[in-house]
Amino acid sequence: MRKSTDFLLRLRPWSSEAFVVALLATIAASIVQEAIATFGVTLYFATFFVAIIVVSLLAGAPAGTSVAAIAIPIVWWGFLPPQFEFSPLNGDDYHRFAIFLVFGGLAISACSLYREALAILRR
């Protein structure tokens, strides 16, 4: 069982490799979100939740937090109407961002606790 979870602790939080993984996951989530948006589906943060969970498990809480921080301006600029410009936000947009940050923070915390539990069990 130990060998099956060793890859989760390979990347160290605050390392440059962790932030590269975060950047690549954010780019991949943006591409998949754009593909979903072409079908007319308006789930603005759906792929970014997955990226936050994967990056937080693989690279730790700081990298997961950077994905959440980068996702907000990407969604504001690229996916909220009008696309590809920073327009003023309305109440619904603020609500979407707040919900994303709350649930993103909960996901980052849960993944961080899971990584810590794995590290304790590994010893």
N, CA, C and O of each residue as an XYZ file, in Angstrom:
492
protein
N       0.815     -1.185      0.000
C       0.000      0.000      0.000
C       0.863      1.253      0.000
O       0.482      2.263     -0.591
N       1.991      1.205      0.639
C       2.851      2.379      0.691
C       3.335      2.791     -0.682
O       3.366      3.980     -1.002
N       3.711      1.829     -1.488
C       4.254      2.164     -2.800
C       3.200      2.772     -3.712
O       3.540      3.534     -4.617
N       1.941      2.454     -3.496
C       0.899      2.991     -4.359
C       0.632      4.469     -4.101
O       0.071      5.146     -4.961
N       1.022      4.984     -2.937
C       0.782      6.396     -2.630
C       2.073      7.209     -2.560
O       2.027      8.383     -2.193
N       3.201      6.633     -2.893
C       4.463      7.366     -2.819
C       4.523      8.542     -3.783
O       5.179      9.543     -3.493
N       3.855      8.438     -4.914
C       3.910      9.519     -5.896
C       3.237     10.788     -5.371
O       3.557     11.880     -5.839
N       2.308     10.675     -4.407
C       1.641     11.851     -3.871
C       2.576     12.726     -3.041
O       2.339     13.926     -2.903
N       3.614     12.150     -2.499
C       4.522     12.925     -1.654
C       5.844     13.229     -2.344
O       6.771     13.721     -1.700
N       5.950     12.953     -3.620
C       7.202     13.158     -4.335
C       7.536     14.637     -4.489
O       8.686     15.026     -4.283
N       6.567     15.466     -4.844
C       6.791     16.904     -4.987
C       6.688     17.583     -3.626
O       5.763     17.320     -2.857
N       7.632     18.443     -3.345
C       7.628     19.171     -2.077
C       6.904     20.505     -2.246
O       7.101     21.195     -3.247
N       6.054     20.878     -1.258
C       5.419     22.196     -1.318
C       6.470     23.303     -1.352
O       7.553     23.153     -0.787
N       6.157     24.390     -2.001
C       7.009     25.565     -2.166
C       8.188     25.319     -3.086
O       9.057     26.184     -3.191
N       8.260     24.184     -3.755
C       9.350     23.965     -4.704
C       8.953     24.535     -6.058
O       7.773     24.735     -6.343
N       9.955     24.790     -6.882
C       9.658     25.329     -8.211
C       8.916     24.298     -9.061
O       8.078     24.659     -9.888
N       9.220     23.031     -8.861
C       8.518     21.989     -9.615
C       7.031     21.974     -9.270
O       6.190     21.743    -10.139
N       6.710     22.219     -8.002
C       5.302     22.244     -7.582
C       4.548     23.361     -8.287
O       3.405     23.172     -8.705
N       5.173     24.513     -8.420
C       4.499     25.634     -9.063
C       4.442     25.461    -10.583
O       3.533     25.982    -11.230
N       5.390     24.744    -11.147
C       5.309     24.420    -12.574
C       4.129     23.481    -12.821
O       3.396     23.644    -13.797
N       3.948     22.507    -11.944
C       2.792     21.605    -12.050
C       1.500     22.407    -11.920
O       0.536     22.154    -12.642
N       1.477     23.367    -11.009
C       0.289     24.208    -10.838
C      -0.002     25.015    -12.099
O      -1.155     25.121    -12.517
N       1.025     25.575    -12.697
C       0.834     26.351    -13.919
C       0.353     25.477    -15.076
O      -0.545     25.867    -15.823
N       0.949     24.296    -15.222
C       0.523     23.379    -16.287
C      -0.906     22.898    -16.082
O      -1.663     22.771    -17.045
N      -1.276     22.632    -14.843
C      -2.651     22.203    -14.564
C      -3.644     23.327    -14.829
O      -4.757     23.075    -15.291
N      -3.254     24.557    -14.542
C      -4.129     25.698    -14.816
C      -4.315     25.886    -16.319
O      -5.422     26.165    -16.780
N      -3.255     25.738    -17.069
C      -3.353     25.839    -18.524
C      -4.235     24.723    -19.078
O      -5.078     24.971    -19.940
N      -4.048     23.498    -18.590
C      -4.867     22.372    -19.048
C      -6.336     22.588    -18.683
O      -7.219     22.297    -19.490
N      -6.609     23.096    -17.475
C      -7.986     23.361    -17.069
C      -8.613     24.446    -17.934
O      -9.802     24.386    -18.248
N      -7.821     25.432    -18.316
C      -8.334     26.499    -19.189
C      -8.687     25.955    -20.568
O      -9.712     26.321    -21.143
N      -7.848     25.092    -21.088
C      -8.110     24.510    -22.411
C      -9.359     23.642    -22.380
O     -10.194     23.724    -23.281
N      -9.494     22.814    -21.354
C     -10.675     21.960    -21.244
C     -11.923     22.815    -21.013
O     -12.988     22.515    -21.553
N     -11.798     23.878    -20.213
C     -12.937     24.769    -19.983
C     -13.373     25.451    -21.280
O     -14.568     25.616    -21.526
N     -12.412     25.844    -22.101
C     -12.746     26.441    -23.399
C     -13.447     25.423    -24.297
O     -14.379     25.774    -25.020
N     -13.010     24.179    -24.255
C     -13.671     23.133    -25.043
C     -15.102     22.918    -24.557
O     -16.007     22.721    -25.369
N     -15.311     22.952    -23.267
C     -16.662     22.798    -22.713
C     -17.521     24.006    -23.083
O     -18.702     23.860    -23.398
N     -16.926     25.192    -23.046
C     -17.682     26.412    -23.353
C     -18.131     26.461    -24.806
O     -19.128     27.110    -25.120
N     -17.413     25.785    -25.696
C     -17.837     25.786    -27.099
C     -19.163     25.051    -27.299
O     -19.856     25.271    -28.293
N     -19.513     24.178    -26.353
C     -20.789     23.477    -26.414
C     -21.919     24.281    -25.769
O     -23.064     23.830    -25.739
N     -21.598     25.469    -25.254
C     -22.613     26.321    -24.648
C     -22.840     26.088    -23.172
O     -23.775     26.651    -22.605
N     -22.025     25.285    -22.537
C     -22.155     25.015    -21.108
C     -21.439     26.126    -20.342
O     -20.294     26.453    -20.654
N     -22.100     26.705    -19.349
C     -21.523     27.840    -18.629
C     -21.095     27.473    -17.210
O     -21.395     28.204    -16.267
N     -20.420     26.387    -17.053
C     -19.837     26.022    -15.759
C     -18.440     26.638    -15.690
O     -17.454     26.010    -16.076
N     -18.372     27.858    -15.201
C     -17.149     28.640    -15.311
C     -15.959     28.032    -14.580
O     -14.840     28.086    -15.090
N     -16.167     27.458    -13.408
C     -15.056     26.995    -12.592
C     -14.944     25.476    -12.505
O     -14.153     24.974    -11.707
N     -15.698     24.742    -13.288
C     -15.761     23.288    -13.149
C     -14.393     22.627    -13.311
O     -14.002     21.810    -12.477
N     -13.682     22.962    -14.346
C     -12.386     22.305    -14.569
C     -11.327     22.799    -13.606
O     -10.358     22.090    -13.336
N     -11.497     24.003    -13.084
C     -10.508     24.529    -12.148
C     -10.605     23.849    -10.786
O      -9.603     23.737    -10.080
N     -11.819     23.388    -10.404
C     -11.934     22.599     -9.169
C     -11.125     21.315     -9.280
O     -10.426     20.935     -8.341
N     -11.215     20.658    -10.408
C     -10.450     19.429    -10.617
C      -8.951     19.730    -10.571
O      -8.184     18.979     -9.969
N      -8.539     20.818    -11.200
C      -7.120     21.190    -11.187
C      -6.647     21.490     -9.770
O      -5.533     21.116     -9.401
N      -7.468     22.152     -8.981
C      -7.095     22.458     -7.594
C      -6.901     21.177     -6.799
O      -5.928     21.053     -6.055
N      -7.808     20.230     -6.946
C      -7.702     18.978     -6.190
C      -6.475     18.184     -6.617
O      -5.731     17.691     -5.768
N      -6.257     18.056     -7.908
C      -5.107     17.283     -8.397
C      -3.792     17.927     -7.968
O      -2.891     17.243     -7.483
N      -3.683     19.235     -8.145
C      -2.436     19.924     -7.793
C      -2.223     19.911     -6.285
O      -1.093     19.739     -5.829
N      -3.278     20.088     -5.508
C      -3.126     20.061     -4.053
C      -2.692     18.691     -3.560
O      -1.917     18.594     -2.609
N      -3.179     17.634     -4.193
C      -2.737     16.295     -3.805
C      -1.294     16.030     -4.220
O      -0.520     15.452     -3.457
N      -0.937     16.449     -5.422
C       0.401     16.149     -5.937
C       1.481     17.091     -5.415
O       2.597     16.655     -5.132
N       1.155     18.393     -5.284
C       2.193     19.383     -5.007
C       1.983     20.182     -3.733
O       2.833     21.000     -3.383
N       0.900     19.976     -3.043
C       0.705     20.647     -1.769
C      -0.217     21.854     -1.842
O      -0.662     22.268     -2.912
N      -0.484     22.403     -0.661
C      -1.424     23.511     -0.525
C      -0.969     24.800     -1.208
O      -1.805     25.470     -1.814
N       0.312     25.186     -1.144
C       0.695     26.427     -1.820
C       0.454     26.390     -3.332
O       0.022     27.384     -3.914
N       0.726     25.274     -3.953
C       0.497     25.152     -5.395
C      -1.002     25.130     -5.700
O      -1.433     25.714     -6.694
N      -1.789     24.477     -4.874
C      -3.239     24.483     -5.057
C      -3.825     25.872     -4.889
O      -4.749     26.253     -5.607
N      -3.291     26.628     -3.944
C      -3.730     28.002     -3.746
C      -3.377     28.875     -4.946
O      -4.142     29.766     -5.317
N      -2.228     28.622     -5.547
C      -1.858     29.409     -6.729
C      -2.779     29.103     -7.909
O      -3.071     29.994     -8.707
N      -3.239     27.857     -8.032
C      -4.210     27.529     -9.079
C      -5.502     28.304     -8.851
O      -6.074     28.853     -9.792
N      -5.961     28.350     -7.603
C      -7.195     29.080     -7.299
C      -7.021     30.574     -7.565
O      -7.933     31.225     -8.075
N      -5.864     31.111     -7.224
C      -5.624     32.539     -7.426
C      -5.522     32.892     -8.909
O      -5.970     33.962     -9.322
N      -4.948     32.019     -9.697
C      -4.807     32.285    -11.131
C      -6.133     32.053    -11.857
O      -6.385     32.676    -12.888
N      -6.976     31.172    -11.339
C      -8.234     30.840    -12.012
C      -9.199     32.015    -12.045
O      -9.939     32.177    -13.016
N      -9.206     32.834    -11.005
C     -10.158     33.949    -10.943
C      -9.968     34.913    -12.115
O     -10.938     35.169    -12.829
N      -8.765     35.463    -12.353
C      -8.647     36.374    -13.502
C      -8.817     35.676    -14.854
O      -9.269     36.298    -15.816
N      -8.461     34.395    -14.933
C      -8.658     33.676    -16.196
C     -10.147     33.572    -16.512
O     -10.561     33.837    -17.641
N     -10.953     33.188    -15.526
C     -12.396     33.064    -15.749
C     -13.001     34.445    -16.015
O     -13.850     34.586    -16.895
N     -12.576     35.454    -15.271
C     -13.109     36.806    -15.465
C     -12.804     37.304    -16.875
O     -13.668     37.888    -17.530
N     -11.600     37.080    -17.335
C     -11.193     37.586    -18.642
C     -11.691     36.708    -19.794
O     -12.181     37.222    -20.799
N     -11.568     35.411    -19.651
C     -11.793     34.536    -20.785
C     -13.164     33.913    -20.906
O     -13.552     33.508    -22.001
N     -13.925     33.821    -19.802
C     -15.157     33.050    -19.871
C     -16.416     33.826    -19.497
O     -17.506     33.476    -19.949
N     -16.290     34.873    -18.682
C     -17.467     35.669    -18.360
C     -17.779     36.613    -19.521
O     -16.866     37.187    -20.115
N     -19.060     36.778    -19.848
C     -19.380     37.674    -20.955
C     -19.157     39.135    -20.555
O     -19.417     39.483    -19.403
N     -18.705     39.972    -21.422
C     -18.154     39.727    -22.747
C     -16.774     39.104    -22.635
O     -15.966     39.508    -21.798
N     -16.513     38.134    -23.467
C     -15.257     37.384    -23.380
C     -14.078     38.231    -23.814
O     -14.201     39.137    -24.638
N     -12.934     37.908    -23.234
C     -11.631     38.482    -23.555
C     -11.547     39.977    -23.264
O     -10.890     40.730    -23.982
N     -12.225     40.388    -22.198
C     -12.037     41.731    -21.658
C     -12.482     41.719    -20.197
O     -13.365     40.959    -19.799
N     -11.844     42.581    -19.418
C     -12.185     42.704    -18.006
C     -13.316     43.712    -17.879
O     -13.072     44.917    -17.806
N     -14.539     43.231    -17.853
C     -15.697     44.107    -17.717
C     -16.075     44.199    -16.233
O     -15.652     43.365    -15.432
N     -16.866     45.207    -15.872
C     -17.308     45.298    -14.473
C     -18.117     44.058    -14.074
O     -18.896     43.523    -14.863
N     -17.915     43.627    -12.853
C     -18.604     42.437    -12.357
C     -19.947     42.817    -11.752
O     -20.098     43.902    -11.192
N     -20.913     41.927    -11.866
C     -22.198     42.143    -11.208
C     -22.279     41.263     -9.961
O     -21.322     40.564     -9.628
N     -23.400     41.298     -9.286
C     -23.563     40.538     -8.047
C     -23.428     39.040     -8.235
O     -22.860     38.356     -7.382
N     -23.942     38.521     -9.341
C     -23.833     37.079     -9.604
C     -22.382     36.653     -9.785
O     -21.982     35.577     -9.339
N     -21.600     37.499    -10.441
C     -20.187     37.170    -10.650
C     -19.435     37.146     -9.325
O     -18.628     36.248     -9.087
N     -19.692     38.123     -8.463
C     -19.062     38.127     -7.139
C     -19.461     36.882     -6.349
O     -18.645     36.299     -5.634
N     -20.716     36.487     -6.487
C     -21.188     35.286     -5.803
C     -20.466     34.048     -6.327
O     -20.051     33.195     -5.542
N     -20.313     33.942     -7.645
C     -19.583     32.805     -8.230
C     -18.148     32.754     -7.713
O     -17.654     31.686     -7.351
N     -17.484     33.901     -7.679
C     -16.093     33.942     -7.210
C     -16.003     33.555     -5.734
O     -15.102     32.815     -5.338
N     -16.936     34.054     -4.922
C     -16.908     33.736     -3.491
C     -17.135     32.247     -3.252
O     -16.435     31.635     -2.445
N     -18.105     31.665     -3.946
C     -18.369     30.227     -3.798
C     -17.160     29.417     -4.257
O     -16.789     28.432     -3.618
N     -16.550     29.830     -5.356
C     -15.353     29.135     -5.841
C     -14.235     29.192     -4.815
O     -13.573     28.186     -4.560
N     -14.019     30.364     -4.221
C     -12.947     30.483     -3.234
C     -13.236     29.679     -1.974
O     -12.322     29.090     -1.397
N     -14.486     29.646     -1.541
C     -14.830     28.868     -0.344
C     -14.622     27.379     -0.592
O     -13.945     26.706      0.186
N     -15.200     26.867     -1.667
C     -15.073     25.432     -1.933
C     -13.659     25.059     -2.390
O     -13.198     23.950     -2.118
N     -12.977     25.959     -3.071
C     -11.574     25.717     -3.401
C     -10.716     25.633     -2.152
O      -9.844     24.771     -2.044
N     -10.968     26.534     -1.206
C     -10.236     26.488      0.063
C     -10.505     25.219      0.847
O      -9.597     24.651      1.453
N     -11.763     24.771      0.835
C     -12.091     23.510      1.507
C     -11.396     22.325      0.836
O     -10.906     21.423      1.514
N     -11.355     22.331     -0.483
C     -10.676     21.245     -1.206
C      -9.178     21.265     -0.925
O      -8.575     20.210     -0.727
N      -8.573     22.440     -0.906
C      -7.144     22.553     -0.614
C      -6.847     22.066      0.797
O      -5.862     21.362      1.019
N      -7.697     22.440      1.753
C      -7.504     22.000      3.137
C      -7.635     20.484      3.271
O      -6.835     19.847      3.956
N      -8.638     19.911      2.619
C      -8.822     18.458      2.695
C      -7.645     17.727      2.062
O      -7.177     16.725      2.603
N      -7.162     18.213      0.928
C      -6.015     17.576      0.273
C      -4.752     17.721      1.096
O      -3.929     16.807      1.142
N      -4.593     18.864      1.748
C      -3.430     19.072      2.615
C      -3.458     18.118      3.809
O      -2.432     17.549      4.182
N      -4.622     17.951      4.394
C      -4.748     16.997      5.502
C      -4.464     15.571      5.052
O      -3.849     14.794      5.782
N      -4.911     15.233      3.858
C      -4.658     13.901      3.320
C      -3.159     13.679      3.103
O      -2.634     12.615      3.429
N      -2.474     14.685      2.552
C      -1.027     14.565      2.361
C      -0.303     14.411      3.695
O       0.631     13.618      3.807
N      -0.729     15.166      4.705
C      -0.107     15.054      6.029
C      -0.351     13.679      6.647
O       0.541     13.107      7.273
N      -1.559     13.156      6.471
C      -1.859     11.817      6.991
C      -1.007     10.762      6.294
O      -0.518      9.832      6.937
N      -0.827     10.904      4.977
C       0.040      9.963      4.257
C       1.474     10.045      4.750
O       2.136      9.019      4.901
N       1.958     11.248      5.001
C       3.327     11.421      5.488
C       3.503     10.779      6.867
O       4.542     10.182      7.151
N       2.484     10.907      7.716
C       2.556     10.298      9.051
C       2.527      8.775      8.935
O       3.296      8.087      9.605
N       1.647      8.250      8.092
C       1.546      6.798      7.933
C       2.769      6.207      7.244
O       3.069      5.025      7.413
N       3.458      7.007      6.488
C       4.640      6.532      5.748
C       5.810      6.269      6.696
O       6.652      5.412      6.425
N       5.860      6.992      7.787
C       6.976      6.853      8.736
C       6.953      5.581      9.477
O       7.829      5.334     10.305
